[in-house]
Structures are given as C-alpha cells and as structure tokens.
Amino acid sequence: MLKKILFGALTVLLTLSLVGCGGKKDAAKPAEAPAEQKAEVSVEGAPDKAVLAYAQLYAYGIIEDENQAAAGLTDADIDKVQDQILTPIVDAFKMYPLSDESVAEMTGKYVEKLHVAMDIKATVKTEDKEHPVVELSATTINQEGAKKVAESNADLVALGTAYGELKAQGLTDEDLKTSPDFQQFALESIDNYINEFPLNPEAKLEVTCEAAKGSDGKMHWAPQNPEAVAKFVSGQK
C-alpha cells in the first residue's frame, strides 16, 4: 500500500505540474490589447523573446531576465503564475516525509531539469508590424510514459520499501523529516526517478503575437492565444 501511495504521489506531481497551467486563462497576459491598435504605436522588445518569456513561465515558472523585460512582465506577474505552477509540485513532494528544506531543494532540481530538458526556443518566422508570428519549439515530457516509469522505477520501489520498514519500526513522519540519512535517500530516489522521465520528440508551434499594455504601462508583444502556449509546453495536444 505504501508503494502505491508513493507512486500515486509522483503521478499527481507530474500531472498537476505539467497539465495544470493549461487552463489558466488569465495566467500571465498583462492586459488586453486596445480594440483599435494603431500600427505606429511603439512596441517594446522583440516578439521572439516575449513569446519565450511566456513559454518559460508556463513551463516551469521562471524567466530569463532579458525575456522578462521583452514581455513587460513584472515580478508580481511572474509570482502569480509561478504559484500556480509550483504549488502543485510542492504539495506533491509534501506527500512524502520530506523536510521543508528537502522540498525546496527537490523543487529547485525539478525546475532545473525541466529548464534543461525542454530546451525551449523561439524565432521570428513572420515579421509584421501588427501581428508578427513566432515559431516556438520545445521537447516536452511524455506524461503517459512518465506515469508508467513511476510504477516500476527501482528507486521509488526502494524508497517505498524503506519508508514502510521504518514506519513498521515505530518511526513517525516527523522522525523521518529530521533524519539526515532518510532525507538524503529520499532526495536521491526521487531525483533518479525524475532523470528517467521519457521525452516527446521536439515539437513546434506557430504563435501569432499582438501588442498589449504591460504592467509597466508600456506596449509589449504577447501571444494572441496564451492558453495555446501553455498547452504546448505541457505536452498537451
């Protein structure tokens, strides 16, 4: 039973963190574009960097500084979406007897792995004064494959076995949270599982942009359909 609980926890982690951002209609778009946008209005930043900012934010909750500036997203904008992306991950890790420090460390590792593995890129495909088109590419995690890995992963099996034996010996979750040996073992086990996440082939998405007023009061490029970007980076079809 403990093994099933552990496997279920990581399945929840994967599903919520990669799929949960897709339905947030107000996710990170600063504002709606004016109804009658004139072509001569000055727009800050490059459209490819702006689209990359949204893709990075929806994928793992962090944005490189130059992309954030291009999109006109403030730290408050990012914090709002970051909470939506990372809270399910943190909650899933808390289903294990992990200390707060271990949860923070594991979340950081998870985000970094997504950042490297997904290799999100954006290039301008069509230059246009009102609606430039950006080609977005990324390697997403195969969600169904990752669920199957969770069912047979040797590291998770070992973690579940150890957890069950220690509980049978009378140790509580609080005892395990303060055990350096168990914390290290749990972190290594989960980390090894995450390293085995199967990936989908690289995919591409054409993103049509529009000018929108950012939280900084200036006009910036933004995806016309931010939900499509969120679905794309989460591996949804």
N, C-alpha and C positions, 0 to 999 in steps of 0.2 A: 504493500500500500504506500509506503514512504517513497518508493521509487516512482510510482505513478504520480504522486504529488509533485515530486521534483521535476519529472518530465513535463507535467502539465504546466508548471510554473514557467519553464523556458518557452513552451509553446505560446503561453499568454504573452510573455515578453516579446517574442518575435512578432506575433500577430498584431499586438497593440502598437508597437513602436514603428512598424513599417506600414501598417494599413491605417492606423488611427488618424493620420494627418489628412487623409484624402477628403474627408467630408467637412472640413473646416472652411466654410465659405468666406469668413471674414479673416482668414488666417493671418496674412501679413500684408495685404494690399493696403497701403497707407490711406488712399482715398479714391473715390470715383473720378474719372476724367470729366472735365467740363463738357456739357452737352454740345457746345459749339466750339470745339478746339480749333484755333487757327494755326496753320502750318508754320507761321513765322514766329510763334512763341518759342522762346529759348528753352531747350530741354537739357538738363544737366546729365553728365555721364554718358557712357556708351551702352547701347542696348544689350550687348552680349554679356557685359559684366553685371548689369542689372538682373538679367534672367538667371545668371549663375548664382547671384545672391539668393534669389527666391528658391532655386533648386537646392542649394546647400542648406538653407534654413528648413525647408520641408523635409529634407532627407535625414539630417542629424542635429539640427538646432544651432549650428554655429556658422558664421560667415566670415570670410577673409575681409580685412578692413577695406581694401580698395573696392571690393564688390558691394559692401555695405554702403559706402559713400555714393557709388553709382546709382544704387536703388533708392537712395534717400531715406533709408530705414534708420530710425533712432534705436538706441539701446532698449527703450521701452517697447518698441515694436517687436524687437527680437525676443525680449524676455517673455512676451505674451505667447508667442508661438513656441518658443523653447520649452515653456512649461507644458504645453500640450504634447510636445514630442517626448520630452524626457520623463515626465511624471509617471507614465505607464511603465517605463523601464525601471525607474527607481522602485515603484511599487512591486514589480515582479521580483526584483532582487530581494526585497524585504520579506518575501515569502520564504526565504532561506534564513537560517540563524546567522546572519551577517551583521557585523557592527556597522555603525553609520560611516566610519572611515572606510570599511571594506566596500560598502555600497557605492560610495563616492568614487573610490578607485576603480571599481569594476565598471561603473557607468562611463568614466573617462576612457577606459580601454575600449569599451564597446563603441563609443562615438568615434574614436580614432580609427578603429578598424573599418567602420563604415566609410569614413573620410578617404582612407587609402584604397579600399577595395572597390568603391563605386567609381572613383576617378571621373567625377562629373566635369564635363567640358561644354563650353558654349562658343559658337562662332556665328557671326552675322552672315546670313545666307542671302537676304534681300535688303538692300538699303532703300529706305523710304522715309520721307520727312514726317509722315503721319503714322505709318504702321510698318516699321521695319520688322523683318522676320529673322528670328534667331534659331539656329539648329542646336538642339540640346542633346548630348549623348551621355550615357551612363551605363555602368554594369551594376545591375540590381541583384539583390539576394533572392534566390529561389525559395520562396516561402514554404511550398509543399515539401521540397527536398529537405529543408532545414527541420521541419517537423519530424520527418522520417529519421533523420540523423539523431534527433533527441531521444527517439525510442530505443536506440541501440548503442548510443555512444558509450564507450568503455569508461570514460572519465566520469560521466554522470552516474553510471551504474555503480562505480566505486564510491562516489560521493553519497549516493543514496544508501549503500550498504553501511558505510562508516557512520552516517547520521543515525541510521536505525540501531546499530550496535551501541552507540554512545547513549542514545535515549534509553535503551534497554538497561544500561548500567546505572540509570538514575540521573544522568546529567540533563539539565534543562537547557532551553534555548539561550537563556541569559548566560549560563555557564559557557556555552559554546561561543557566544559573542565575545567573551573575554579570553578565549583560548587562542593564543597566537598560532599554535600548531593547526587547529581546525580552520581558523581563518585563512591561513596560507594555503592549506589543502583545498578548501572550497574555492578560493580565487583561482588557483591553478586549474582546477577541474572545469570550472565554468569557462575560463579563458581558452582552454584547449577545445572545448565544445564549440565556442564561437569561431575558432580558427577553422573549423570544418564546415562552416556554412557553405553550401553549394551556390554557385553564381549562375545567373542567366547570361546568355550571350549579350554583348554590348547592343544596346538599342538606341534609337534616335527619335527625337520629337521636334517638329517644327512649331515654334512658339511665335505667334503674332503679338507684337507689342503695341502699346498705346501710351500717350503721355498722361501722367497722373500727378496730382499735387502730393508731395511727400509730407511727412510730419515736420520737416524743416521749412515748409512753406514754399519750396521751390518745385519746379516741374521735373519729373524724372520718368524714365521709361519703366514700364511694368507689363507683365503678361496680361493680355486681354482675358485669358481664362486661367487664373492661378490654380484652380482646382485640377485642371488637366496636368499641370506641372507636378502637383502634389501626388496625383495618382501615378504618374510616370516614374518618379523617383522611388516610389514604394513598390514598384514592380507590378502594379495592377494593370489589367488590360481593359 
